[in-house]
Amino acid sequence: MTGPVPVATDLVQRAAGVVAARHRGDLDGAEALLASFDTEQTRTLGFYLLADLALGLVRAQSGQSMDDLVRELTLLVAATPPPPPG
């Protein structure tokens, strides 16, 4: 792939694939997709672009401002209990 749009599309699709694999319990598939990113920078970019797209979709559906949506998300994350040790 060449150019920013196809590369960005590929990164977002792989990041979404990681999330989908984890949700269906395919941890090996999620790990394989994570390993398919060339660098930590491309992995970070892929997940950033996915988060930006997802938040944009939620904002469009809810009518909330992005600031309000992010504030709500931050509160939800803060209220989430930590995973059990082990």
N, C-alpha and C positions, 0 to 999 in steps of 0.2 A: 504494500500500500504506500502511496505517496501523497504528499500534501496534507494540510492540517485537518480537513474535514474527514477524509477516510480514516486517518489515524485516530482522531477523536472518537469517531463512531465505533471503531474497533475497541478502544479502551473502555468506553461506556458499556458496550455489549458484554465485554468480559467481566467488568465489575458487576453488572446486573446478573450475569451468569453465576458469579460467586454467591451473591445473595440468594438467588433462586435455588441453587444447589444446597446451600445450608438449610433453607426452609423446608426442603423436601427430605432432609436427612442424609444427603449425599456428601459427607464430609471429604471423602477422597476426591470427588469431582471438584469441590470447592478448593481444596488444596492444589489440585492440578491447575485450575484456572488461575489461582493466585501465583503459582510458580511460572505461569506463562508470561507474566509481565517482565520485560527486560531489565528494568531498574526499579528501585523504590520510587523514584521520581515519576515514572510512567504509571505505576500503581496508584500513587497519590493523586495524580492528575485524573486518572480514570474514575476513582471514587469521588473526587471533588466534582467532576462534571456530572456524574450520576446523581449526587446529592443536589446539585444546583437544578438539574432537570426535574427531579422528583419534587423538590420544594416549589418550583415554578408551577408544576401541575396542581399541587395541593392548593397553592395560592389562587390559581385561576378558578378552581372549583369552589373554594371556600369564600372568596372575595376578601380575605384578610390581606393586610399589608404584609410585606416580607418581614418587616421588623416584628410585627405581632406574631406571625407564624414562628419565627425563630425564637422569640421569647417563650412561647408556649412549648416549643420543642425542648428548649433548655430546661424548663421546669419539669417536663416529663422525664428527661434524662436524669435530672437531679433526684427525682423521687423513685427512680428504679433501684431496687436493692442490688447489692453486689452479688456476683455469682458465688455459689458455695465453694469453699476451699477444696483443693484437691484436684 
